[in-house]
């Protein structure tokens, strides 16, 4: 089946669509007029998988050196990289802190180099005396698609502070950057010494450090916080450089949701880095719910309009093109905690299913986009199960809406600690399940 045939078939049947292969090409989730989105059939899933398979996943095969310091250059070998400068992103991850995204400054299809900057250094493990300890980071590469998984320990480098013995340089390191100081910044007012999108003169005027792209150390670059503050103030002048605006001098505001769209500033910053390529103007801003201006609903984006107001806001967009909205995956209906809060009388199914990653279109790497995938393997797609209408669905309970699904427990506990308890045994006001066996 060609991609055009696939799109035509889905539009005609109402089945779920996912990102099409090709650079930047996307096919939105859609359904036939007057119908509701349907869960994918086995045939449509196979067609979707074939379409996605034409975009190869980046794979890491080697990492050298495995011990290095901030300031050094890491060489990653593998396959399916994008050749060129600043086209590939390496994600550094350790438990308990936000992921760090660094661009490879050079790459071929099988080898890339990335410099470990101070941005990564701020996420090294902190000792009690305030110094930083060597820290192991797991890696994952983003090209047109995310790699299937983070690296195992044997391919995860141990990163030391820049002042560790031996320094931060290796034979593969980039040349040392010119020394930056307040004097040199004043001498070059139109330059951007730290690469944060703000000129040296502007940083000196607003009080940020022209030699640090993240003055307050909260993981959000100064330029992003500055532009978000302007957006939050409706682009009014002068720049509102105080709280309660997004502020590059406030180290506590990364997890604040200034614009009230359900995404924190750290969330929107990550989307901007990964899918906006850290360029200006911001395609995701924490100063406005409609980054880039109001976007009226189109037939292709109607499924995203959660509140049915005729416009698509940042939370309703689908930045990774997987058929699920940003908010649903980050904090909403594709998170177990949302269901616990929305239906507190509905106990959780005992098996902890995988939560999707809102910045990764194929979280589990099986070739199906997250919207067309099925977290609880009950035959109902994730995109279908986030809408409890008209069926009593739940993406993290395989017994809803159908207790005869392939993965619903055949031996439920006597007390029925998770739904469905018995046919008709529901809380008042819950939608009526239509698939109970009669």
C-alpha positions in Angstrom: 0.0 0.0 0.0 1.5 3.4 -1.0 1.4 6.3 1.5 -1.2 8.0 -0.6 -3.4 4.9 -0.6 -2.9 4.6 3.2 -4.0 8.2 3.8 -7.0 7.8 1.5 -8.0 4.6 3.2 -7.7 6.1 6.7 -9.7 9.2 5.8 -12.4 7.0 4.3 -12.6 4.6 7.3 -11.8 6.8 10.2 -8.8 4.8 11.4 -5.9 6.5 13.1 -3.1 8.1 11.0 0.5 8.6 12.1 3.6 10.5 10.9 4.4 9.6 7.3 7.9 8.9 6.3 10.0 11.7 4.9 11.7 14.7 6.2 9.2 16.8 8.1 6.2 15.1 6.5 3.3 14.5 8.9 -0.1 13.0 8.5 -2.5 14.1 11.3 -4.9 11.9 13.1 -8.2 12.2 11.3 -11.6 10.6 10.9 -14.4 10.7 8.5 -16.9 13.6 8.9 -19.6 12.8 11.3 -17.8 9.8 12.8 -15.6 9.2 15.8 -12.0 8.1 15.5 -11.8 4.3 15.4 -9.2 2.0 16.8 -6.8 0.7 14.2 -7.5 -2.7 12.6 -4.7 -5.3 12.2 -4.4 -4.4 8.5 -4.1 -0.7 9.1 -1.6 -1.2 11.9 0.5 -3.3 9.5 0.3 -0.6 6.9 1.2 2.1 9.4 4.2 0.0 10.6 5.4 -0.4 7.0 5.2 3.4 6.4 7.1 4.2 9.6 9.7 1.6 8.8 11.0 3.6 5.9 12.4 6.2 8.3 15.3 4.3 10.1 15.9 4.7 13.8 19.3 6.0 14.8 21.4 3.3 16.6 24.4 3.9 18.9 27.0 1.2 18.5 30.1 2.8 20.2 30.9 5.7 22.5 34.5 7.0 23.0 35.9 7.9 25.4 33.8 6.4 28.1 35.4 8.6 30.8 35.7 12.3 30.0 35.2 15.7 31.5 33.0 18.7 30.7 34.6 20.5 27.8 35.8 17.4 26.1 34.3 15.9 22.9 32.4 12.7 22.8 32.5 10.6 19.6 29.5 8.4 19.0 29.5 5.7 16.3 26.5 3.8 14.9 24.1 4.1 12.0 21.3 6.1 10.5 22.6 9.5 11.7 22.0 12.7 9.7 25.2 13.8 8.0 26.1 17.5 8.6 26.5 20.0 11.3 23.9 20.5 14.1 21.4 18.1 12.5 21.6 15.4 15.2 20.7 15.8 18.9 22.2 13.7 21.6 20.0 13.3 24.7 21.9 12.8 28.1 19.8 11.3 30.8 20.1 10.2 34.4 17.3 9.5 36.9 15.9 12.4 38.9 16.8 15.4 36.6 15.6 16.7 33.3 17.2 15.3 30.2 19.9 17.5 28.6 20.0 18.0 24.8 23.2 18.7 23.0 23.7 19.1 19.3 26.4 17.2 17.4 28.7 19.8 15.8 29.7 17.4 13.1 28.3 14.1 11.8 28.3 11.5 9.1 25.8 8.7 8.7 27.8 6.5 11.0 29.8 8.9 13.3 29.1 12.1 15.2 30.9 14.4 17.6 29.3 16.4 20.4 31.1 18.7 22.8 30.1 18.4 26.5 29.3 21.9 27.5 28.6 23.5 30.9 24.9 23.0 30.2 25.5 19.3 31.0 27.9 20.1 33.8 25.1 21.6 35.9 23.4 18.2 36.0 26.3 16.2 37.4 25.6 14.7 40.8 26.1 17.3 43.6 28.1 16.4 46.7 27.3 17.7 50.1 30.1 20.2 49.9 28.6 21.7 46.8 31.2 20.2 44.4 30.2 18.0 41.5 30.9 14.3 41.3 31.6 12.1 38.2 28.2 11.1 36.8 27.1 8.4 34.4 24.7 9.5 31.6 22.7 7.3 29.3 22.5 8.4 25.7 19.9 8.5 23.0 20.0 10.1 19.6 17.3 12.1 17.9 17.4 12.5 14.1 14.1 12.4 12.3 13.1 9.9 14.9 14.2 9.0 18.4 16.5 6.0 18.9 14.6 3.0 20.3 16.1 3.3 23.8 18.8 4.8 26.0 22.2 3.2 26.0 23.1 0.4 28.5 25.8 1.0 31.1 28.6 -0.2 28.9 27.8 2.5 26.3 27.0 5.3 28.9 29.9 7.7 29.5 31.1 8.7 33.0 31.3 12.5 32.9 33.5 14.5 35.3 33.5 18.2 36.2 35.7 20.4 34.0 38.2 20.9 36.8 38.7 17.1 37.2 42.3 15.8 37.0 43.5 15.9 33.4 41.1 18.8 32.6 38.2 18.7 30.3 40.1 18.2 27.1 41.1 15.0 25.2 42.9 14.6 21.9 39.4 14.7 20.2 38.4 17.9 22.0 37.3 21.0 20.2 39.7 24.0 20.3 39.3 25.9 23.6 36.7 28.7 23.3 37.9 32.3 23.6 37.9 33.5 27.2 34.7 35.5 28.0 34.7 38.2 30.5 32.6 41.3 31.3 35.3 43.4 29.7 35.3 41.4 26.5 31.5 41.4 26.4 31.5 45.2 26.7 34.1 45.5 24.0 31.8 43.5 21.6 28.3 44.7 22.5 26.6 43.3 19.3 28.1 39.8 19.8 26.5 36.9 21.6 29.4 35.5 23.6 27.4 32.7 25.2 25.1 31.8 22.3 21.8 32.2 24.2 20.2 34.5 21.6 20.8 37.7 23.5 23.4 40.2 22.6 26.2 41.1 25.1 24.8 44.6 25.4 21.3 43.4 26.1 22.5 41.0 28.8 24.6 43.7 30.5 21.5 45.9 30.5 19.0 43.4 32.0 21.5 41.9 34.5 22.1 38.4 33.0 25.6 37.0 32.5 26.8 37.5 28.9 29.3 34.7 29.5 26.7 32.1 30.6 23.8 31.0 28.5 21.8 30.1 31.6 22.5 32.7 34.3 20.3 31.3 37.0 21.2 27.6 36.4 17.7 26.3 36.1 18.2 24.5 32.8 16.4 27.1 30.7 18.5 29.4 28.6 18.5 33.2 29.1 17.2 33.9 25.6 14.3 31.5 26.0 13.2 33.1 29.4 13.6 36.6 28.0 11.5 35.9 25.0 8.8 34.1 27.0 8.6 37.1 29.3 8.0 39.4 26.4 5.3 37.0 25.1 3.7 36.9 28.6 3.6 40.7 28.6 2.0 40.8 25.1 5.4 41.9 23.6 5.1 45.2 25.5 8.2 47.3 26.1 10.3 47.6 28.1 11.2 44.0 28.9 9.4 43.0 32.2 12.5 41.8 34.1 10.9 41.0 37.4 8.7 38.3 38.9 6.0 37.0 38.2 7.3 36.9 34.7 9.5 34.2 33.2 12.9 35.4 34.5 16.4 34.3 33.6 17.5 35.5 37.1 15.0 33.2 39.0 16.5 29.7 39.5 13.1 28.3 40.9 10.8 28.9 37.9 11.6 26.0 35.5 8.6 24.0 36.6 6.2 27.0 36.6 3.4 27.1 34.0 3.2 30.9 33.4 0.8 30.9 30.5 -1.6 28.3 32.0 -1.6 25.9 29.1 -0.8 22.8 31.2 2.8 22.7 30.1 5.6 23.9 32.4 8.3 26.2 31.1 10.7 23.2 31.2 8.3 21.3 29.1 7.9 24.0 26.5 11.7 24.7 26.5 12.4 21.0 25.7 9.9 21.1 22.8 11.5 24.2 21.5 15.0 22.7 21.7 14.0 19.4 20.1 11.5 20.5 17.5 12.2 24.2 17.2 16.0 23.7 16.9 16.6 26.4 19.5 15.7 29.1 17.0 13.8 32.4 17.3 11.0 33.3 17.3 9.9 30.7 19.8 7.7 28.0 18.4 6.9 27.0 22.0 6.8 29.8 24.5 5.8 29.8 28.2 4.5 33.3 27.8 1.5 32.6 25.5 -0.9 29.7 25.1 -0.8 30.1 21.3 2.9 30.3 20.3 3.2 31.6 16.8 -0.2 33.2 16.9 -3.8 31.9 17.1 -4.2 28.7 15.0 -7.8 28.1 13.9 -8.9 24.5 13.7 -8.7 22.8 10.3 -10.2 19.5 9.2 -6.7 18.0 9.8 -6.4 19.4 13.4 -10.0 19.1 14.6 -9.0 16.0 16.6 -6.5 18.1 18.6 -9.1 20.7 19.8 -9.7 19.3 23.3 -12.0 22.1 24.5 -13.7 22.5 21.1 -13.2 26.3 21.0 -12.1 26.3 17.4 -8.4 27.1 18.1 -5.4 24.9 18.7 -3.3 26.0 21.7 0.2 24.7 22.6 -1.2 22.0 24.9 -3.4 20.7 22.1 -0.7 20.6 19.5 1.1 17.3 18.7 4.8 18.3 18.6 6.1 14.8 17.9 3.3 13.9 15.4 2.3 10.7 17.1 -1.5 11.2 17.2 -1.7 12.3 20.9 -1.7 15.9 22.1 1.1 17.4 24.1 -0.9 17.8 27.3 -2.4 14.4 27.2 1.1 12.8 27.0 2.9 15.2 29.3 0.4 15.6 32.1 -3.0 14.5 31.0 -4.9 11.4 29.9 -1.9 9.4 28.9 -0.6 9.5 32.5 -1.8 7.2 35.2 -2.0 10.0 37.7 -4.6 11.9 35.7 -7.0 8.9 35.8 -6.4 8.6 39.5 -7.4 12.2 40.0 -10.3 12.3 37.6 -11.8 9.0 38.9 -10.6 8.6 42.5 -13.2 5.9 43.2 -11.9 3.8 40.3 -8.9 1.7 41.6 -6.0 1.2 39.3 -5.3 -2.0 37.4 -2.4 -3.7 39.3 0.1 -3.9 36.3 2.1 -0.6 35.8 2.0 0.0 32.1 4.5 2.1 30.3 3.7 5.8 30.0 4.4 7.4 26.6 7.0 10.2 26.1 5.4 13.3 24.7 8.6 14.2 22.9 9.1 10.8 21.3 6.7 9.7 18.6 7.4 6.0 19.2 8.2 5.6 22.9 8.6 1.8 22.9 10.4 1.6 19.5 8.1 -0.9 18.0 7.5 1.0 14.7 4.0 2.2 15.7 3.4 5.9 16.6 2.2 6.3 20.2 -1.3 7.2 19.2 -1.7 4.1 17.1 0.0 2.0 19.7 -1.8 0.2 22.6 -0.2 0.7 26.0 -2.3 -1.9 27.8 -2.5 -4.3 24.8 -6.3 -4.6 24.9 -6.9 -4.0 21.2 -7.9 -0.3 21.6 -5.4 2.3 20.5 -4.1 4.9 22.9 -5.7 7.7 20.9 -9.1 6.0 21.3 -8.8 5.3 25.0 -8.0 8.9 26.0 -11.6 9.8 25.3 -14.1 8.2 27.7 -17.0 8.8 25.4 -19.1 6.8 24.7 -17.2 3.8 26.1 -15.9 3.3 29.6 -12.3 3.2 28.3 -9.0 3.6 30.1 -5.5 3.4 28.5 -4.0 1.8 31.6 -6.6 -0.9 32.3 -6.9 -3.7 29.7 -10.3 -4.7 31.1 -11.9 -1.4 30.0 -14.0 -1.2 28.0 -14.0 -4.9 27.2 -13.5 -7.4 30.0 -12.9 -10.1 27.4 -9.9 -8.3 25.9 -6.8 -10.4 25.2 -4.9 -9.0 28.3 -7.6 -8.6 30.9 -6.9 -10.8 33.9 -8.6 -14.2 33.8 -8.5 -14.4 37.6 -9.6 -11.1 39.1 -9.5 -10.7 42.9 -12.7 -11.6 44.8 -13.3 -8.1 45.9 -13.0 -6.6 42.5 -10.3 -4.0 43.4 -10.1 -2.7 39.8 -12.9 -2.2 37.3 -14.8 -3.7 35.7 -16.3 -5.1 38.9 -19.5 -6.7 37.4 -21.7 -5.7 34.5 -23.5 -2.6 35.5 -21.4 -2.0 38.6 -20.4 1.6 38.0 -20.2 4.8 39.8 -23.2 7.1 39.2 -22.5 9.5 36.4 -19.9 7.4 34.6 -20.6 6.9 30.9 -22.4 3.6 30.2 -20.1 0.9 28.8 -21.5 -0.6 25.6 -19.3 -3.6 25.4 -20.4 -5.6 28.4 -21.2 -9.2 27.6 -25.0 -9.7 27.8 
